[in-house]
Amino acid sequence: MLLFSVIILAIIQGLTEFLPVSSSGHLILLPKILHLKNFGLAFDAFLHLGTLFAVVIYFRKDIVNLLKGFLQIDKQYSKISYAILFATMPVVLIGFTFKSFFASTFIRSVDCVAYTLILGAILIYIAEKLYQKNEDMQNLSIMQIFFIGLMQCLALFPGMSRSGTTIAAGIFMGLKKDEAARFSFLLGLPAIAGAGLLALKDMYEAQSLELDLVSLFLAFFVSFIAGFIAIDFLLKFLKQASLSVFVIYRILMAILLLLLF
């Protein structure tokens, strides 16, 4: 039963971290529905590191190019590499400043998550229906990238979804849907890494492990595999399909939660 819970929660984290359906919302709610145990800070840290590793492996070529741009080795990528760091600042500042607020019982309540699932669905729907263009992320201006970074702050509310808000923002800025998802994942690298490091810091300060190392590394591996599959699926899916399936899913999940709880 222990390993079953570890695997299920790792799959949930890996898939929902990248699909626009909210990972934090699912990790709050599905354990309630399935009666799964909360395994604590160490478990959260290994889940985040697993999904971070999925992004790094999948986008290794893009990351190398961004690093070259940051170091001025390849100036073609300089603007976008610096802009990503610039656009990450709002979510870092707001997240740290209001950490206790976003961790509060009210913000993480079932009602709040249900309503943010609906709000996120409306945002995605409006973006896709009204702002379809065909730009590549290389054509984004620094202010456009900063706007997408600001929208990432909405993901601090469980249920909004980091990928959902940033993909919608990318579409608002004229990106193709699959290109908006690709940029969303690259923009999310610092945020996902920060969440993992923060969880590791909290785990170190707590000086306790609720799971053995074998279970923790299993969580890391499963969330990595699930995350990699989710990234690959979404990028291919958005080349030819609509985001409406995620809009419907989010609304149905919100209604189900309000009815059940």
C-alpha positions in Angstrom: 0.0 0.0 0.0 2.9 2.4 0.8 4.6 1.9 -2.6 1.2 2.1 -4.4 0.6 5.5 -2.8 4.1 6.7 -3.6 3.7 5.6 -7.3 0.2 7.2 -7.7 1.2 10.5 -6.2 4.4 10.6 -8.3 2.4 9.9 -11.5 -0.1 12.7 -10.5 2.8 15.1 -10.0 4.6 14.2 -13.2 1.6 14.4 -15.4 -0.2 17.4 -13.9 3.0 19.5 -13.5 3.1 20.0 -17.3 -0.5 19.5 -18.4 -2.6 22.6 -17.9 -4.8 21.1 -15.2 -2.9 22.1 -12.0 -0.4 19.8 -10.2 -0.9 21.5 -6.8 -4.7 21.3 -7.1 -4.5 17.5 -7.8 -2.0 16.8 -5.1 -4.3 18.6 -2.6 -7.5 16.9 -3.8 -6.7 13.4 -5.0 -5.2 12.3 -1.7 -8.6 13.3 -0.1 -10.5 11.3 -2.7 -8.3 8.2 -2.7 -7.4 8.4 1.0 -3.6 8.6 0.2 -1.2 9.6 2.9 0.8 12.9 2.8 4.5 11.8 2.9 6.0 15.2 4.0 8.6 17.6 2.8 11.2 15.1 1.5 8.7 13.4 -0.7 7.6 16.8 -2.1 11.2 17.7 -2.8 11.9 14.5 -4.7 8.7 14.9 -6.8 9.8 18.4 -7.8 13.3 17.3 -8.6 11.9 14.4 -10.8 9.8 16.8 -12.8 12.7 19.3 -13.1 14.9 16.5 -14.4 12.2 15.7 -17.0 12.4 19.3 -18.4 16.2 19.3 -18.4 16.5 16.0 -20.3 13.7 16.8 -22.8 14.9 20.4 -23.5 18.6 19.8 -23.1 19.4 21.3 -26.5 17.3 24.4 -25.8 18.9 24.7 -22.3 22.4 24.5 -23.8 21.5 27.3 -26.3 20.0 29.4 -23.5 23.2 29.0 -21.5 25.3 30.0 -24.5 23.1 33.0 -24.9 23.5 33.9 -21.2 27.3 33.7 -21.5 27.2 35.7 -24.7 28.7 32.7 -26.7 25.6 32.6 -29.0 24.0 36.1 -29.1 21.0 34.7 -31.0 19.7 33.4 -27.6 21.0 36.2 -25.4 17.8 38.2 -25.3 15.5 35.3 -24.5 17.9 33.8 -21.8 18.1 37.1 -19.9 14.4 37.7 -20.5 13.5 34.4 -18.9 15.5 35.3 -15.8 13.8 38.7 -15.7 10.4 37.2 -16.1 11.0 34.7 -13.2 11.5 37.5 -10.7 7.8 38.4 -10.1 6.9 34.8 -9.1 10.0 34.5 -6.9 9.4 37.8 -5.1 5.6 37.3 -4.6 6.0 33.6 -3.7 8.6 34.3 -0.9 6.9 37.5 0.3 3.5 35.9 0.7 4.6 32.3 1.3 2.4 31.9 4.4 -0.7 33.3 2.6 -0.4 30.9 -0.3 0.2 28.0 2.1 -2.9 28.9 4.2 -5.8 26.6 4.8 -8.2 28.9 3.0 -6.1 29.2 -0.2 -5.6 25.4 -0.3 -9.2 24.6 0.5 -11.4 22.5 -1.8 -13.7 25.4 -2.5 -10.8 27.7 -3.5 -9.2 25.1 -5.7 -12.5 24.4 -7.4 -13.1 28.1 -8.2 -9.5 28.6 -9.5 -9.8 25.5 -11.7 -12.8 27.3 -13.3 -11.0 30.6 -13.6 -8.0 28.9 -15.2 -10.4 27.2 -17.6 -12.0 30.5 -18.6 -8.5 32.0 -19.2 -7.4 29.2 -21.4 -10.6 29.3 -23.4 -10.5 33.0 -24.0 -6.8 32.8 -25.0 -7.4 30.1 -27.6 -10.6 31.5 -29.0 -9.6 35.2 -29.4 -5.8 35.4 -29.8 -4.7 32.7 -32.3 -1.5 33.7 -34.2 1.6 31.9 -35.3 4.7 33.5 -33.8 7.8 31.6 -32.5 9.2 32.4 -29.1 12.4 34.0 -30.7 10.1 36.8 -31.9 8.9 37.7 -28.4 9.9 41.1 -27.0 11.3 41.4 -23.5 8.1 43.0 -22.3 6.0 40.2 -23.8 8.1 37.6 -21.9 7.8 39.7 -18.7 4.0 39.6 -19.2 4.1 35.8 -19.4 6.2 35.8 -16.2 3.7 38.0 -14.4 0.9 35.6 -15.4 3.0 32.8 -13.9 2.3 34.4 -10.5 -1.4 33.3 -10.8 -0.1 29.7 -10.5 0.7 30.4 -6.8 -3.0 29.8 -6.3 -3.5 26.0 -6.2 -5.8 25.1 -9.1 -4.7 27.8 -11.5 -1.8 25.7 -13.0 1.6 27.2 -13.9 1.6 25.6 -17.4 -2.1 26.6 -18.0 -1.5 30.3 -17.1 1.8 30.6 -19.0 0.5 28.8 -22.1 -2.5 31.0 -22.1 -0.3 34.1 -21.7 1.9 32.9 -24.5 -1.1 32.5 -26.8 -2.2 36.0 -25.8 1.3 37.2 -26.9 0.8 35.6 -30.4 2.6 32.3 -30.0 1.5 29.1 -31.6 0.0 26.7 -29.1 2.8 24.2 -29.2 5.4 27.0 -29.1 3.5 28.6 -26.1 3.8 25.2 -24.3 7.5 24.9 -25.2 8.2 28.4 -23.9 6.1 27.7 -20.8 8.3 24.7 -19.9 11.5 26.6 -20.4 10.2 29.6 -18.4 9.1 27.1 -15.6 12.7 25.7 -15.2 13.7 28.3 -12.5 10.3 28.1 -10.8 10.4 24.3 -10.6 14.0 24.2 -9.5 13.2 26.8 -6.9 10.3 24.8 -5.5 12.5 21.7 -5.3 15.3 23.5 -3.6 12.9 25.2 -1.2 11.4 21.8 -0.3 14.9 20.4 0.2 15.7 23.3 2.5 12.5 22.7 4.6 13.3 19.0 4.7 16.8 19.7 6.0 15.5 22.1 8.6 12.9 19.6 9.8 15.6 17.0 10.0 13.2 14.1 9.5 12.3 11.7 6.7 8.9 10.1 6.6 9.9 7.7 3.9 13.0 5.6 3.3 15.5 6.5 0.6 14.3 3.7 -1.7 10.7 5.1 -1.7 12.0 8.6 -2.2 14.1 7.7 -5.3 11.1 5.7 -6.6 9.1 8.9 -6.3 11.8 10.8 -8.2 12.0 8.2 -11.0 8.3 7.8 -11.5 7.6 11.6 -11.5 10.5 12.0 -14.0 9.0 9.4 -16.4 5.5 10.7 -16.0 6.7 14.3 -16.6 8.7 13.4 -19.7 5.7 11.6 -21.2 3.4 14.6 -20.3 5.8 17.1 -22.0 6.1 15.0 -25.1 2.4 14.3 -25.3 1.4 18.0 -24.9 3.8 19.4 -27.5 2.6 16.9 -30.1 -1.0 17.2 -29.1 -1.1 21.0 -29.4 0.4 20.9 -32.9 -3.0 19.6 -34.2 -5.5 19.8 -31.4 -7.4 22.2 -29.3 -7.0 23.1 -25.6 -10.7 22.7 -25.1 -10.3 19.2 -23.7 -8.4 20.7 -20.8 -11.0 23.4 -20.3 -13.7 20.8 -20.1 -11.7 18.6 -17.8 -11.0 21.5 -15.4 -14.7 22.5 -15.2 -15.9 18.9 -14.7 -13.3 18.4 -12.0 -14.3 21.6 -10.2 -18.0 20.7 -10.4 -17.2 17.2 -9.0 -15.2 18.7 -6.1 -18.0 21.1 -5.2 -20.6 18.3 -5.3 -18.4 15.9 -3.3 -17.1 18.3 -0.6 
